[in-house]
């Protein structure tokens, strides 16, 4: 299953890789993309309903992580640049990908 927001995320990664900038500028881009996707009502369809994740995967969707691989219920988001830039966000994205394969 492909995440409905993946094309937008791929485009952001392409721009960030092509035009390297600092962490704060990258975070601003990610926030703008998330705001645009939310305004267009593009569903944030992960984690899927009805799937119970266990172990380390249970972190997904909670108030852990930096807020890029999944939207945190508390709304917090680190100013780190997200997966591909930040080690913790890259790990969180790896967990999300594993969770998708498990579902």
N, CA, C and O atoms as a GROMACS GRO file, in nm:
protein
  412
    1UNK      N    1   0.085  -0.118   0.000
    1UNK     CA    2   0.000   0.000   0.000
    1UNK      C    3   0.089   0.125   0.000
    1UNK      O    4   0.178   0.138   0.084
    2UNK      N    5   0.065   0.214  -0.093
    2UNK     CA    6   0.141   0.337  -0.102
    2UNK      C    7   0.071   0.445  -0.020
    2UNK      O    8  -0.050   0.462  -0.029
    3UNK      N    9   0.148   0.516   0.056
    3UNK     CA   10   0.095   0.625   0.137
    3UNK      C   11   0.045   0.734   0.044
    3UNK      O   12   0.113   0.769  -0.052
    4UNK      N   13  -0.073   0.788   0.069
    4UNK     CA   14  -0.133   0.888  -0.019
    4UNK      C   15  -0.052   1.017  -0.028
    4UNK      O   16  -0.067   1.094  -0.123
    5UNK      N   17   0.032   1.041   0.069
    5UNK     CA   18   0.114   1.162   0.070
    5UNK      C   19   0.254   1.139   0.013
    5UNK      O   20   0.333   1.233   0.004
    6UNK      N   21   0.286   1.016  -0.025
    6UNK     CA   22   0.421   0.983  -0.067
    6UNK      C   23   0.471   1.065  -0.186
    6UNK      O   24   0.586   1.107  -0.184
    7UNK      N   25   0.390   1.091  -0.290
    7UNK     CA   26   0.441   1.174  -0.400
    7UNK      C   27   0.488   1.312  -0.355
    7UNK      O   28   0.589   1.363  -0.403
    8UNK      N   29   0.415   1.372  -0.262
    8UNK     CA   30   0.457   1.503  -0.210
    8UNK      C   31   0.586   1.490  -0.131
    8UNK      O   32   0.675   1.575  -0.144
    9UNK      N   33   0.598   1.386  -0.050
    9UNK     CA   34   0.721   1.365   0.026
    9UNK      C   35   0.840   1.342  -0.066
    9UNK      O   36   0.949   1.395  -0.042
   10UNK      N   37   0.820   1.264  -0.172
   10UNK     CA   38   0.928   1.239  -0.268
   10UNK      C   39   0.974   1.368  -0.333
   10UNK      O   40   1.094   1.390  -0.353
   11UNK      N   41   0.879   1.455  -0.366
   11UNK     CA   42   0.914   1.583  -0.428
   11UNK      C   43   0.995   1.670  -0.332
   11UNK      O   44   1.091   1.735  -0.373
   12UNK      N   45   0.957   1.671  -0.204
   12UNK     CA   46   1.030   1.749  -0.105
   12UNK      C   47   1.173   1.696  -0.090
   12UNK      O   48   1.268   1.774  -0.087
   13UNK      N   49   1.187   1.564  -0.081
   13UNK     CA   50   1.321   1.507  -0.070
   13UNK      C   51   1.406   1.544  -0.191
   13UNK      O   52   1.524   1.574  -0.176
   14UNK      N   53   1.348   1.542  -0.309
   14UNK     CA   54   1.423   1.577  -0.431
   14UNK      C   55   1.473   1.721  -0.424
   14UNK      O   56   1.588   1.748  -0.459
   15UNK      N   57   1.388   1.811  -0.379
   15UNK     CA   58   1.429   1.952  -0.368
   15UNK      C   59   1.536   1.968  -0.262
   15UNK      O   60   1.636   2.037  -0.286
   16UNK      N   61   1.519   1.906  -0.147
   16UNK     CA   62   1.616   1.920  -0.038
   16UNK      C   63   1.752   1.863  -0.079
   16UNK      O   64   1.856   1.920  -0.046
   17UNK      N   65   1.749   1.751  -0.150
   17UNK     CA   66   1.877   1.692  -0.194
   17UNK      C   67   1.944   1.776  -0.302
   17UNK      O   68   2.067   1.786  -0.307
   18UNK      N   69   1.863   1.837  -0.388
   18UNK     CA   70   1.917   1.917  -0.499
   18UNK      C   71   1.968   2.052  -0.449
   18UNK      O   72   2.067   2.104  -0.500
   19UNK      N   73   1.900   2.108  -0.351
   19UNK     CA   74   1.933   2.240  -0.300
   19UNK      C   75   1.955   2.232  -0.149
   19UNK      O   76   1.870   2.275  -0.071
   20UNK      N   77   2.070   2.177  -0.108
   20UNK     CA   78   2.093   2.160   0.036
   20UNK      C   79   2.081   2.293   0.111
   20UNK      O   80   2.122   2.399   0.063
   21UNK      N   81   2.023   2.284   0.229
   21UNK     CA   82   2.007   2.401   0.314
   21UNK      C   83   2.024   2.358   0.458
   21UNK      O   84   2.058   2.242   0.486
   22UNK      N   85   2.000   2.449   0.549
   22UNK     CA   86   2.017   2.412   0.690
   22UNK      C   87   1.891   2.345   0.742
   22UNK      O   88   1.787   2.343   0.677
   23UNK      N   89   1.902   2.291   0.860
   23UNK     CA   90   1.794   2.215   0.922
   23UNK      C   91   1.668   2.299   0.939
   23UNK      O   92   1.558   2.249   0.920
   24UNK      N   93   1.683   2.424   0.974
   24UNK     CA   94   1.568   2.510   0.998
   24UNK      C   95   1.489   2.536   0.870
   24UNK      O   96   1.366   2.538   0.871
   25UNK      N   97   1.561   2.556   0.759
   25UNK     CA   98   1.493   2.576   0.631
   25UNK      C   99   1.422   2.448   0.587
   25UNK      O  100   1.310   2.452   0.537
   26UNK      N  101   1.488   2.333   0.607
   26UNK     CA  102   1.425   2.206   0.573
   26UNK      C  103   1.298   2.184   0.654
   26UNK      O  104   1.196   2.140   0.601
   27UNK      N  105   1.304   2.214   0.783
   27UNK     CA  106   1.186   2.198   0.869
   27UNK      C  107   1.072   2.288   0.822
   27UNK      O  108   0.956   2.248   0.822
   28UNK      N  109   1.106   2.410   0.782
   28UNK     CA  110   1.004   2.502   0.732
   28UNK      C  111   0.937   2.446   0.606
   28UNK      O  112   0.815   2.457   0.590
   29UNK      N  113   1.015   2.386   0.517
   29UNK     CA  114   0.960   2.325   0.395
   29UNK      C  115   0.865   2.212   0.433
   29UNK      O  116   0.754   2.203   0.379
   30UNK      N  117   0.908   2.125   0.526
   30UNK     CA  118   0.822   2.013   0.566
   30UNK      C  119   0.692   2.061   0.628
   30UNK      O  120   0.586   2.005   0.600
   31UNK      N  121   0.699   2.164   0.712
   31UNK     CA  122   0.576   2.217   0.773
   31UNK      C  123   0.483   2.274   0.666
   31UNK      O  124   0.362   2.257   0.674
   32UNK      N  125   0.540   2.342   0.567
   32UNK     CA  126   0.458   2.398   0.461
   32UNK      C  127   0.391   2.289   0.378
   32UNK      O  128   0.273   2.301   0.343
   33UNK      N  129   0.464   2.183   0.349
   33UNK     CA  130   0.407   2.072   0.272
   33UNK      C  131   0.296   2.005   0.351
   33UNK      O  132   0.189   1.977   0.296
   34UNK      N  133   0.319   1.979   0.478
   34UNK     CA  134   0.215   1.917   0.562
   34UNK      C  135   0.091   2.007   0.568
   34UNK      O  136  -0.022   1.958   0.560
   35UNK      N  137   0.111   2.137   0.583
   35UNK     CA  138  -0.002   2.230   0.589
   35UNK      C  139  -0.080   2.228   0.457
   35UNK      O  140  -0.203   2.229   0.458
   36UNK      N  141  -0.008   2.224   0.345
   36UNK     CA  142  -0.075   2.220   0.214
   36UNK      C  143  -0.153   2.091   0.196
   36UNK      O  144  -0.266   2.093   0.148
   37UNK      N  145  -0.093   1.978   0.233
   37UNK     CA  146  -0.161   1.850   0.221
   37UNK      C  147  -0.285   1.846   0.311
   37UNK      O  148  -0.390   1.794   0.271
   38UNK      N  149  -0.273   1.900   0.431
   38UNK     CA  150  -0.389   1.906   0.522
   38UNK      C  151  -0.498   1.994   0.465
   38UNK      O  152  -0.616   1.960   0.473
   39UNK      N  153  -0.460   2.109   0.406
   39UNK     CA  154  -0.558   2.200   0.350
   39UNK      C  155  -0.632   2.137   0.231
   39UNK      O  156  -0.748   2.168   0.206
   40UNK      N  157  -0.562   2.049   0.160
   40UNK     CA  158  -0.624   1.981   0.045
   40UNK      C  159  -0.694   1.852   0.086
   40UNK      O  160  -0.742   1.777   0.002
   41UNK      N  161  -0.698   1.826   0.218
   41UNK     CA  162  -0.762   1.706   0.272
   41UNK      C  163  -0.705   1.576   0.218
   41UNK      O  164  -0.777   1.478   0.198
   42UNK      N  165  -0.573   1.576   0.194
   42UNK     CA  166  -0.507   1.452   0.154
   42UNK      C  167  -0.494   1.369   0.281
   42UNK      O  168  -0.433   1.414   0.378
   43UNK      N  169  -0.549   1.248   0.282
   43UNK     CA  170  -0.550   1.170   0.406
   43UNK      C  171  -0.410   1.131   0.452
   43UNK      O  172  -0.324   1.096   0.372
   44UNK      N  173  -0.390   1.138   0.580
   44UNK     CA  174  -0.270   1.086   0.642
   44UNK      C  175  -0.308   0.946   0.688
   44UNK      O  176  -0.352   0.926   0.801
   45UNK      N  177  -0.289   0.849   0.599
   45UNK     CA  178  -0.349   0.717   0.617
   45UNK      C  179  -0.257   0.615   0.684
   45UNK      O  180  -0.262   0.497   0.652
   46UNK      N  181  -0.175   0.661   0.776
   46UNK     CA  182  -0.093   0.566   0.850
   46UNK      C  183  -0.093   0.605   0.997
   46UNK      O  184  -0.082   0.724   1.024
   47UNK      N  185  -0.104   0.516   1.091
   47UNK     CA  186  -0.112   0.373   1.072
   47UNK      C  187  -0.250   0.329   1.026
   47UNK      O  188  -0.350   0.396   1.056
   48UNK      N  189  -0.258   0.218   0.954
   48UNK     CA  190  -0.388   0.171   0.907
   48UNK      C  191  -0.477   0.130   1.023
   48UNK      O  192  -0.428   0.081   1.125
   49UNK      N  193  -0.605   0.149   1.008
   49UNK     CA  194  -0.696   0.110   1.114
   49UNK      C  195  -0.707  -0.042   1.123
   49UNK      O  196  -0.694  -0.111   1.022
   50UNK      N  197  -0.729  -0.092   1.241
   50UNK     CA  198  -0.746  -0.236   1.261
   50UNK      C  199  -0.617  -0.314   1.273
   50UNK      O  200  -0.621  -0.434   1.295
   51UNK      N  201  -0.502  -0.249   1.260
   51UNK     CA  202  -0.374  -0.318   1.272
   51UNK      C  203  -0.314  -0.284   1.407
   51UNK      O  204  -0.295  -0.166   1.439
   52UNK      N  205  -0.285  -0.384   1.486
   52UNK     CA  206  -0.225  -0.364   1.618
   52UNK      C  207  -0.075  -0.386   1.605
   52UNK      O  208  -0.030  -0.498   1.582
   53UNK      N  209   0.002  -0.281   1.620
   53UNK     CA  210   0.146  -0.292   1.612
   53UNK      C  211   0.203  -0.320   1.751
   53UNK      O  212   0.156  -0.264   1.851
   54UNK      N  213   0.303  -0.406   1.757
   54UNK     CA  214   0.361  -0.445   1.885
   54UNK      C  215   0.509  -0.414   1.888
   54UNK      O  216   0.570  -0.381   1.786
   55UNK      N  217   0.567  -0.424   2.007
   55UNK     CA  218   0.710  -0.400   2.024
   55UNK      C  219   0.747  -0.258   1.989
   55UNK      O  220   0.674  -0.164   2.020
   56UNK      N  221   0.862  -0.243   1.924
   56UNK     CA  222   0.912  -0.110   1.886
   56UNK      C  223   0.817  -0.043   1.786
   56UNK      O  224   0.807   0.080   1.783
   57UNK      N  225   0.747  -0.123   1.706
   57UNK     CA  226   0.652  -0.066   1.609
   57UNK      C  227   0.535   0.004   1.677
   57UNK      O  228   0.468   0.087   1.615
   58UNK      N  229   0.510  -0.027   1.804
   58UNK     CA  230   0.400   0.035   1.877
   58UNK      C  231   0.423   0.185   1.898
   58UNK      O  232   0.330   0.258   1.932
   59UNK      N  233   0.546   0.232   1.878
   59UNK     CA  234   0.576   0.376   1.888
   59UNK      C  235   0.504   0.456   1.781
   59UNK      O  236   0.475   0.574   1.800
   60UNK      N  237   0.476   0.391   1.667
   60UNK     CA  238   0.419   0.460   1.552
   60UNK      C  239   0.284   0.520   1.590
   60UNK      O  240   0.197   0.452   1.644
   61UNK      N  241   0.269   0.647   1.560
   61UNK     CA  242   0.143   0.715   1.586
   61UNK      C  243   0.132   0.775   1.724
   61UNK      O  244   0.033   0.842   1.754
   62UNK      N  245   0.231   0.753   1.808
   62UNK     CA  246   0.228   0.807   1.944
   62UNK      C  247   0.308   0.934   1.957
   62UNK      O  248   0.354   0.991   1.858
   63UNK      N  249   0.326   0.979   2.080
   63UNK     CA  250   0.401   1.100   2.109
   63UNK      C  251   0.550   1.072   2.125
   63UNK      O  252   0.615   1.129   2.213
   64UNK      N  253   0.602   0.987   2.041
   64UNK     CA  254   0.746   0.961   2.039
   64UNK      C  255   0.795   0.994   1.899
   64UNK      O  256   0.715   1.014   1.808
   65UNK      N  257   0.924   0.999   1.881
   65UNK     CA  258   0.978   1.036   1.751
   65UNK      C  259   0.973   1.186   1.731
   65UNK      O  260   0.928   1.261   1.818
   66UNK      N  261   1.020   1.229   1.616
   66UNK     CA  262   1.033   1.372   1.588
   66UNK      C  263   0.912   1.432   1.517
   66UNK      O  264   0.906   1.553   1.498
   67UNK      N  265   0.815   1.348   1.476
   67UNK     CA  266   0.694   1.402   1.416
   67UNK      C  267   0.694   1.408   1.265
   67UNK      O  268   0.603   1.464   1.206
   68UNK      N  269   0.795   1.350   1.200
   68UNK     CA  270   0.799   1.351   1.053
   68UNK      C  271   0.750   1.220   0.994
   68UNK      O  272   0.676   1.221   0.896
   69UNK      N  273   0.788   1.108   1.051
   69UNK     CA  274   0.747   0.978   0.998
   69UNK      C  275   0.600   0.952   1.029
   69UNK      O  276   0.534   0.878   0.956
   70UNK      N  277   0.548   1.010   1.135
   70UNK     CA  278   0.405   1.005   1.167
   70UNK      C  279   0.369   1.131   1.244
   70UNK      O  280   0.452   1.189   1.313
   71UNK      N  281   0.244   1.171   1.229
   71UNK     CA  282   0.196   1.290   1.300
   71UNK      C  283   0.174   1.253   1.446
   71UNK      O  284   0.098   1.161   1.478
   72UNK      N  285   0.240   1.326   1.533
   72UNK     CA  286   0.225   1.302   1.677
   72UNK      C  287   0.092   1.359   1.725
   72UNK      O  288   0.051   1.466   1.681
   73UNK      N  289   0.022   1.288   1.815
   73UNK     CA  290  -0.104   1.340   1.869
   73UNK      C  291  -0.089   1.476   1.937
   73UNK      O  292  -0.182   1.556   1.936
   74UNK      N  293   0.029   1.503   1.996
   74UNK     CA  294   0.049   1.631   2.063
   74UNK      C  295   0.089   1.743   1.968
   74UNK      O  296   0.102   1.858   2.009
   75UNK      N  297   0.108   1.709   1.838
   75UNK     CA  298   0.139   1.810   1.737
   75UNK      C  299   0.284   1.853   1.732
   75UNK      O  300   0.321   1.933   1.645
   76UNK      N  301   0.368   1.803   1.822
   76UNK     CA  302   0.509   1.843   1.822
   76UNK      C  303   0.580   1.792   1.697
   76UNK      O  304   0.549   1.685   1.645
   77UNK      N  305   0.676   1.872   1.649
   77UNK     CA  306   0.760   1.833   1.537
   77UNK      C  307   0.897   1.895   1.558
   77UNK      O  308   0.909   2.016   1.579
   78UNK      N  309   0.999   1.812   1.553
   78UNK     CA  310   1.136   1.861   1.573
   78UNK      C  311   1.179   1.946   1.453
   78UNK      O  312   1.127   1.931   1.342
   79UNK      N  313   1.273   2.032   1.476
   79UNK     CA  314   1.327   2.117   1.369
   79UNK      C  315   1.457   2.055   1.317
   79UNK      O  316   1.563   2.118   1.317
   80UNK      N  317   1.447   1.930   1.273
   80UNK     CA  318   1.567   1.855   1.236
   80UNK      C  319   1.580   1.828   1.087
   80UNK      O  320   1.688   1.793   1.040
   81UNK      N  321   1.472   1.844   1.012
   81UNK     CA  322   1.477   1.820   0.869
   81UNK      C  323   1.414   1.691   0.824
   81UNK      O  324   1.392   1.673   0.704
   82UNK      N  325   1.385   1.601   0.916
   82UNK     CA  326   1.313   1.479   0.881
   82UNK      C  327   1.400   1.366   0.831
   82UNK      O  328   1.523   1.376   0.834
   83UNK      N  329   1.336   1.257   0.785
   83UNK     CA  330   1.409   1.140   0.737
   83UNK      C  331   1.505   1.178   0.625
   83UNK      O  332   1.476   1.264   0.542
   84UNK      N  333   1.620   1.112   0.624
   84UNK     CA  334   1.722   1.141   0.525
   84UNK      C  335   1.818   1.248   0.573
   84UNK      O  336   1.930   1.259   0.523
   85UNK      N  337   1.774   1.328   0.670
   85UNK     CA  338   1.859   1.433   0.726
   85UNK      C  339   1.892   1.399   0.871
   85UNK      O  340   2.005   1.414   0.916
   86UNK      N  341   1.791   1.353   0.944
   86UNK     CA  342   1.802   1.325   1.086
   86UNK      C  343   1.805   1.174   1.109
   86UNK      O  344   1.724   1.100   1.053
   87UNK      N  345   1.899   1.129   1.191
   87UNK     CA  346   1.914   0.986   1.219
   87UNK      C  347   1.790   0.927   1.287
   87UNK      O  348   1.745   0.819   1.250
   88UNK      N  349   1.736   0.997   1.386
   88UNK     CA  350   1.618   0.945   1.455
   88UNK      C  351   1.496   0.940   1.362
   88UNK      O  352   1.420   0.843   1.366
   89UNK      N  353   1.478   1.042   1.279
   89UNK     CA  354   1.366   1.042   1.185
   89UNK      C  355   1.382   0.930   1.081
   89UNK      O  356   1.283   0.868   1.041
   90UNK      N  357   1.504   0.906   1.039
   90UNK     CA  358   1.528   0.797   0.944
   90UNK      C  359   1.491   0.664   1.007
   90UNK      O  360   1.433   0.578   0.941
   91UNK      N  361   1.525   0.646   1.134
   91UNK     CA  362   1.488   0.524   1.206
   91UNK      C  363   1.336   0.513   1.219
   91UNK      O  364   1.280   0.406   1.199
   92UNK      N  365   1.271   0.624   1.253
   92UNK     CA  366   1.125   0.624   1.263
   92UNK      C  367   1.062   0.586   1.129
   92UNK      O  368   0.966   0.509   1.126
   93UNK      N  369   1.114   0.640   1.020
   93UNK     CA  370   1.060   0.606   0.889
   93UNK      C  371   1.080   0.458   0.858
   93UNK      O  372   0.994   0.395   0.796
   94UNK      N  373   1.192   0.403   0.902
   94UNK     CA  374   1.217   0.260   0.885
   94UNK      C  375   1.112   0.179   0.961
   94UNK      O  376   1.063   0.078   0.910
   95UNK      N  377   1.077   0.223   1.081
   95UNK     CA  378   0.971   0.156   1.157
   95UNK      C  379   0.838   0.162   1.084
   95UNK      O  380   0.765   0.063   1.079
   96UNK      N  381   0.806   0.277   1.027
   96UNK     CA  382   0.681   0.292   0.953
   96UNK      C  383   0.679   0.195   0.836
   96UNK      O  384   0.578   0.128   0.811
   97UNK      N  385   0.789   0.187   0.763
   97UNK     CA  386   0.796   0.097   0.648
   97UNK      C  387   0.780  -0.049   0.692
   97UNK      O  388   0.712  -0.127   0.625
   98UNK      N  389   0.842  -0.087   0.804
   98UNK     CA  390   0.826  -0.221   0.858
   98UNK      C  391   0.682  -0.247   0.898
   98UNK      O  392   0.629  -0.356   0.874
   99UNK      N  393   0.618  -0.147   0.959
   99UNK     CA  394   0.478  -0.160   0.998
   99UNK      C  395   0.386  -0.180   0.880
   99UNK      O  396   0.290  -0.257   0.887
  100UNK      N  397   0.415  -0.112   0.770
  100UNK     CA  398   0.335  -0.129   0.648
  100UNK      C  399   0.350  -0.270   0.594
  100UNK      O  400   0.252  -0.332   0.551
  101UNK      N  401   0.473  -0.322   0.597
  101UNK     CA  402   0.495  -0.458   0.548
  101UNK      C  403   0.426  -0.561   0.638
  101UNK      O  404   0.380  -0.666   0.592
  102UNK      N  405   0.418  -0.529   0.769
  102UNK     CA  406   0.354  -0.621   0.864
  102UNK      C  407   0.202  -0.621   0.852
  102UNK      O  408   0.135  -0.716   0.894
  103UNK      N  409   0.147  -0.513   0.795
  103UNK     CA  410   0.000  -0.503   0.791
  103UNK      C  411  -0.061  -0.566   0.671
  103UNK      O  412  -0.184  -0.564   0.656
   0.00000   0.00000   0.00000
